[in-house]
Amino acid sequence: MRAGWIRLWRWTAWGGIGLSLYAGWLTVDDVRDRASSEREIDAACDRLISPAAVMDLRDGMVRATTSEYNRFDAGQLPGSCTVYKVPEPGKSQALFTLVVQGISASRPLNRIGDDSRLEPFDTSGGAGSRKQDVTAVADRRPEPQPLAGGLGWHGNRYTTVRAECGPGSEPAAPTLLHVTARADYEDVSAADRQRLARIARSAADVLTLRIGCRTRLPELHDNQLPLAPTALRPAQSVSGSCRWFAEYTGRHAQGRLPDRALAVPTRQQNPAESCLLAVSPKRVRHIAEDVPEKDRDFARAALTHSPWWLRTVTYLGTEARTVGYDSVGSEDKIIKLGTAGHSNGAWWVSSLCDGKPALHTLSSGYTYDNILGADVLSALFRAYVNDFTKQHGCTHVKYPEAKDFRSP
């Protein structure tokens, strides 16, 4: 009996030692795989980011891989690199993309108009059904939230850091850089939003030093980046960047104007500041009763796949130099500073704010400008520009001509 217990104890001991060795082997293997993954990320992103920080996203991981077709080269802008999580051999999950863009003479960094990429609302509804209220939530493109000190802006899945290359920069360095760290998965945690901000800020630091861009980036003061609001509120009760519209609707009949709004915080150093306005289904139905028969299809579409919305954005300083729109049948168009005009669902006004160029813009969702009418659209845009330029002491304001607000 005693000999049997001794044999059992020995087998248990040897089994424990074996399991310990196996666990140790797995640990060493995991460390080896993680180190290999970090080297791969380093190579794909041209040593611009911390591979360890990327691999800490999405609850952390042991293995990751990169896209062979999407690799970054600091000597060739624009550029990007993409990283995937590898939960087990043969499988991968979307994880992270770094995008770097520089100002150019042919491709705008800031876009306006009724381009489908700027559509704020997801109208698919999922599972083959349409959403009952398409303008309740800006679930496709929430308005960018400003970072302190004019460092850039962030959304719920990304952070963009901007860098202006000043005097003394290398000739090849662009005058403006946008460095974006983006999570390629849903439900990004608060910790991951902060990691993305740190990755973008660090990447901008490394890149500007490497390409000879003389700049001084503000510190990342936001200790925790909150979720960007996506739910629109009654337009008459908003503040921040949409305060001007709440005041406007308080002085004018609602008519066919939007009745919902989504604002961003106003900060003196914001390089860009936006306000999203939209029409609720209830208001759409009310407007439909008063439009000509030929426009009734527009109203029906506004309830499903073509919602009515407006977006005002003011771009300041260097950001104003790279605002443009898609031109049908030709290359992108960059708006010339000091001009005013209209194209493809976009209107713009030029001014000088604190001696620097500014571009005040209005974009309209497809067909909504026709529903509003030229006189209402012109009056609304002027109210926005008048309010902004007065608040910021802007001068040399140039408006589009009246004909620019009328359908061709």
C-alpha positions in Angstrom: 0.0 0.0 0.0 2.7 2.4 0.9 4.7 1.5 -2.3 1.6 2.4 -4.3 1.3 5.8 -2.7 5.0 6.4 -3.4 4.5 5.5 -7.1 1.5 7.8 -7.4 3.4 10.6 -5.8 6.2 10.1 -8.2 3.9 10.1 -11.2 2.2 13.2 -10.0 5.5 14.9 -9.4 6.8 14.0 -12.8 3.5 15.1 -14.4 3.8 18.4 -12.7 7.3 18.9 -13.9 6.3 18.0 -17.4 3.4 20.4 -17.4 5.7 23.1 -16.0 8.2 22.5 -18.8 5.4 22.6 -21.4 4.0 25.8 -20.0 7.5 27.3 -20.0 8.0 26.2 -23.6 4.7 27.9 -24.5 5.8 31.0 -22.7 9.1 31.1 -24.6 7.2 30.4 -27.8 4.8 33.3 -27.2 7.6 35.7 -26.4 9.3 34.6 -29.6 6.1 35.1 -31.6 5.4 38.5 -30.2 9.0 39.7 -30.8 8.7 38.4 -34.4 5.4 40.2 -34.8 6.8 43.5 -33.5 9.7 43.3 -36.0 7.2 42.8 -38.8 5.1 45.8 -37.7 8.3 47.8 -37.4 9.2 47.0 -41.0 5.7 47.5 -42.5 5.3 50.9 -40.8 8.9 52.1 -41.5 9.7 52.3 -37.7 7.2 55.1 -37.3 5.2 53.6 -34.4 5.6 51.5 -31.3 4.8 47.9 -32.3 4.2 47.1 -28.6 1.6 49.8 -28.4 -0.2 48.4 -31.4 -0.1 44.9 -30.1 -1.7 46.1 -26.8 -4.8 47.2 -28.7 -7.9 45.0 -28.6 -7.1 43.4 -25.2 -3.6 42.6 -26.3 -2.2 39.8 -28.4 0.8 37.5 -28.9 0.8 37.4 -32.7 0.1 39.9 -35.4 0.8 40.2 -39.1 0.9 43.0 -41.6 -0.6 43.6 -45.1 1.9 43.0 -47.9 0.0 45.5 -50.1 -0.2 48.3 -47.6 3.2 49.3 -46.3 4.5 52.7 -45.4 7.5 54.5 -46.7 8.3 57.9 -45.1 9.9 59.0 -48.3 6.7 58.6 -50.3 3.6 60.4 -49.1 0.8 59.8 -48.8 1.2 56.4 -47.4 -0.2 53.9 -44.9 0.4 50.5 -43.2 -2.1 48.0 -41.9 -1.8 45.4 -39.1 -3.9 42.4 -38.3 -4.4 40.4 -35.1 -3.7 36.6 -35.4 -5.8 34.8 -32.8 -4.7 31.4 -34.1 -2.8 30.0 -37.1 -4.5 30.6 -40.4 -6.9 33.3 -39.0 -6.6 37.0 -38.8 -8.8 39.9 -37.5 -8.7 43.6 -38.5 -6.7 45.6 -36.0 -5.0 48.9 -37.0 -4.1 51.2 -39.8 -1.7 54.2 -39.8 -2.4 56.8 -42.5 0.0 59.7 -43.3 -1.1 62.5 -45.7 0.7 65.6 -46.7 -0.6 68.8 -48.3 -0.4 68.7 -52.1 -1.4 70.8 -55.1 -3.8 68.1 -56.5 -5.4 66.3 -53.6 -7.3 68.0 -50.8 -6.9 66.9 -47.2 -10.2 68.4 -46.2 -13.3 67.6 -48.4 -16.7 69.3 -48.6 -19.8 68.7 -50.6 -22.3 65.9 -51.1 -19.6 63.2 -51.7 -20.9 59.9 -50.4 -17.8 59.6 -48.2 -19.0 62.6 -46.2 -22.4 61.2 -45.6 -23.0 61.2 -41.8 -25.8 58.7 -41.6 -25.7 54.9 -42.1 -29.0 54.2 -43.9 -28.5 50.4 -44.4 -30.4 49.5 -41.2 -28.8 46.0 -41.3 -30.4 42.6 -42.1 -31.9 44.0 -45.3 -34.2 46.4 -43.5 -34.3 50.2 -43.5 -33.9 52.2 -40.3 -37.0 53.9 -39.0 -35.2 57.1 -38.1 -32.2 57.7 -40.4 -31.1 61.0 -38.9 -31.3 60.2 -35.2 -27.7 59.2 -34.9 -24.6 60.1 -37.0 -23.5 56.5 -37.0 -21.5 56.6 -40.2 -19.4 59.7 -39.7 -19.6 61.5 -36.3 -18.3 65.0 -36.2 -14.5 65.1 -35.3 -13.8 66.2 -31.7 -11.0 68.7 -31.3 -7.9 67.9 -29.3 -6.6 70.5 -26.9 -4.0 73.1 -28.2 -5.0 72.6 -31.9 -3.1 69.3 -32.0 -5.8 67.7 -34.2 -9.0 65.8 -33.7 -10.4 62.4 -32.8 -13.4 60.2 -33.4 -14.5 57.0 -31.6 -12.0 54.8 -33.7 -9.2 57.2 -34.6 -7.0 60.1 -33.8 -5.5 62.5 -36.3 -2.5 64.7 -35.3 -1.6 67.6 -37.6 1.9 69.0 -38.0 2.7 72.3 -39.7 6.2 72.5 -41.1 7.5 76.0 -40.5 10.6 78.0 -41.6 13.8 76.1 -41.8 12.1 72.8 -42.8 13.7 70.7 -45.6 12.4 71.7 -49.1 10.9 68.3 -49.5 8.8 68.5 -46.3 5.2 69.4 -46.9 3.8 72.5 -45.2 1.1 70.4 -43.5 0.9 66.7 -42.4 -2.1 64.7 -41.1 -1.1 61.5 -39.2 -4.0 59.2 -38.3 -4.0 56.2 -36.1 -7.1 54.2 -36.7 -8.6 51.1 -35.1 -10.2 48.8 -37.7 -12.6 47.1 -35.3 -15.9 48.1 -33.5 -16.4 48.9 -29.9 -13.1 50.6 -29.3 -12.5 50.9 -25.6 -11.5 54.1 -23.7 -8.0 52.7 -23.1 -7.6 51.9 -26.8 -8.8 55.4 -27.8 -6.0 56.8 -25.6 -3.5 54.4 -27.1 -4.4 55.5 -30.6 -3.9 59.1 -29.6 -0.5 58.4 -28.2 0.5 56.3 -31.3 -0.6 59.2 -33.6 1.2 61.8 -31.5 4.4 59.7 -31.3 4.3 58.9 -35.1 4.0 62.6 -35.9 7.0 63.3 -33.7 9.2 60.6 -35.4 8.1 61.5 -38.9 8.6 65.2 -38.7 12.1 64.7 -37.3 13.0 62.2 -40.0 11.8 64.3 -43.0 13.2 67.6 -41.7 9.8 69.2 -40.8 10.5 71.9 -38.3 7.5 72.1 -36.0 6.5 72.1 -32.4 3.6 69.8 -31.6 1.4 70.6 -28.7 1.3 68.0 -25.9 -1.5 65.4 -25.7 -3.3 67.0 -22.8 -6.4 64.9 -23.0 -5.8 62.2 -20.4 -8.9 60.4 -21.5 -10.6 60.8 -24.9 -14.4 60.6 -24.4 -16.7 59.0 -26.9 -17.6 61.4 -29.7 -21.3 62.2 -29.4 -23.4 60.7 -32.2 -27.0 61.3 -31.2 -28.5 64.5 -32.7 -30.4 66.9 -30.4 -33.3 69.3 -31.0 -31.7 72.1 -33.0 -33.1 74.9 -30.8 -31.3 73.6 -27.7 -27.8 73.1 -29.0 -24.7 75.1 -28.1 -21.0 74.9 -29.0 -20.3 75.0 -32.8 -24.1 74.9 -33.5 -25.1 77.7 -31.2 -25.4 80.1 -34.1 -28.2 77.9 -35.6 -30.1 77.7 -32.4 -30.1 81.5 -32.3 -31.1 81.7 -36.0 -34.1 79.4 -35.6 -35.2 81.4 -32.6 -35.5 84.5 -34.9 -36.9 82.8 -38.0 -39.8 80.5 -38.9 -38.8 76.8 -39.0 -40.2 76.3 -42.4 -38.0 73.7 -44.2 -35.0 74.2 -42.0 -33.3 71.3 -40.1 -34.7 70.5 -36.6 -31.8 68.4 -35.4 -28.1 69.3 -34.7 -24.8 67.8 -33.6 -22.2 70.2 -32.3 -18.6 70.0 -31.2 -16.9 72.0 -28.5 -15.5 75.4 -29.6 -11.9 76.1 -28.8 -9.9 79.1 -29.8 -7.2 77.0 -31.4 -9.4 74.7 -33.3 -8.0 74.3 -36.9 -11.4 73.2 -38.1 -14.8 73.5 -36.5 -18.0 71.7 -37.7 -21.7 71.7 -37.1 -24.0 69.0 -38.4 -27.7 69.8 -39.0 -30.4 67.3 -40.1 -34.2 66.9 -40.7 -36.1 64.4 -38.6 -38.7 62.0 -40.3 -41.5 64.0 -38.7 -40.3 67.2 -40.2 -39.7 65.5 -43.6 -43.3 64.4 -43.7 -44.5 67.9 -42.7 -42.4 69.5 -45.5 -43.6 66.9 -48.0 -47.1 68.2 -47.7 -46.0 71.6 -49.0 -43.6 70.7 -51.8 -44.6 70.4 -55.5 -45.5 66.9 -56.7 -42.2 66.6 -58.6 -40.4 66.9 -55.3 -42.4 64.3 -53.4 -39.9 61.5 -54.4 -37.2 63.5 -52.7 -39.2 63.5 -49.5 -39.8 59.8 -49.6 -36.1 59.1 -50.2 -35.2 61.3 -47.3 -37.0 58.9 -45.0 -34.9 55.9 -46.2 -31.7 56.2 -48.2 -31.1 59.9 -48.9 -31.6 61.9 -45.7 -31.6 65.7 -45.6 -28.7 67.3 -43.8 -26.4 70.3 -43.8 -22.8 70.6 -42.5 -21.0 73.9 -41.8 -17.2 73.8 -41.3 -14.7 76.6 -41.0 -11.1 75.8 -41.8 -8.4 78.1 -40.4 -4.8 78.8 -41.4 -3.0 76.1 -43.2 -6.0 73.8 -43.1 -7.9 76.4 -45.3 -5.3 75.9 -48.0 -6.2 72.2 -48.6 -10.0 72.3 -48.8 -11.5 70.8 -51.9 -14.3 68.7 -53.5 -14.8 65.9 -56.0 -15.3 67.1 -59.5 -17.4 64.9 -61.7 -15.5 63.5 -64.7 -12.2 65.2 -63.7 -9.6 65.4 -60.9 -10.3 66.7 -57.4 -10.6 70.5 -57.1 -8.8 72.5 -54.4 -10.5 75.8 -53.6 -8.4 78.9 -54.2 -8.2 81.1 -51.1 -9.8 84.5 -51.4 -12.6 83.1 -53.6 -16.3 82.3 -53.0 -18.4 79.9 -54.9 -20.4 76.7 -55.3 -19.9 73.2 -56.7 -21.4 69.8 -56.1 -23.5 70.5 -53.0 -20.8 72.8 -51.5 -20.6 76.5 -50.9 -17.6 78.5 -49.6 -16.7 81.9 -48.3 -13.2 83.3 -47.8 -12.0 85.6 -45.1 -9.0 86.5 -43.0 -9.1 85.6 -39.3 -6.3 87.0 -37.1 -4.4 87.7 -40.3 -4.6 84.1 -41.5 -6.7 82.7 -44.3 -10.1 81.1 -43.4 -12.6 79.2 -45.5 -16.2 78.9 -44.3 -18.1 76.1 -45.9 -21.6 74.7 -46.2 -22.3 71.2 -47.6 -25.8 69.9 -48.4 -27.0 66.3 -48.6 -28.2 65.3 -52.0 -31.4 67.1 -53.0 -31.9 69.0 -49.8 -30.6 72.3 -51.2 -33.3 72.1 -53.8 -35.9 71.6 -51.1 -34.7 74.5 -49.1 -34.5 76.9 -52.0 -31.9 79.5 -53.0 -33.1 82.3 -50.8 -33.3 80.2 -47.6 -30.0 78.6 -48.2 -28.2 81.9 -48.9 -29.7 83.5 -45.8 -28.7 80.5 -43.6 -25.2 80.4 -44.9 -24.8 84.2 -44.4 -26.0 83.9 -40.8 -23.4 81.2 -40.1 -20.5 83.2 -41.7 -21.6 86.4 -40.1 -21.7 84.8 -36.6 -18.3 83.1 -37.0 -16.5 86.1 -38.4 -18.0 88.4 -35.8 -17.0 86.1 -32.9 -13.4 85.7 -34.3 -12.9 89.2 -35.6 -12.4 88.1 -39.2 -12.2 90.6 -42.1 -12.2 90.7 -45.9 -15.3 88.4 -46.1 -16.1 87.4 -49.7 -19.5 85.8 -50.3 -20.7 83.8 -53.4 -22.9 85.6 -55.9 -26.7 85.1 -55.6 -26.7 82.9 -58.7 -24.5 80.4 -57.0 -27.4 79.5 -54.7 -29.8 78.7 -57.6 -30.2 75.5 -59.4 -28.7 75.4 -62.9 
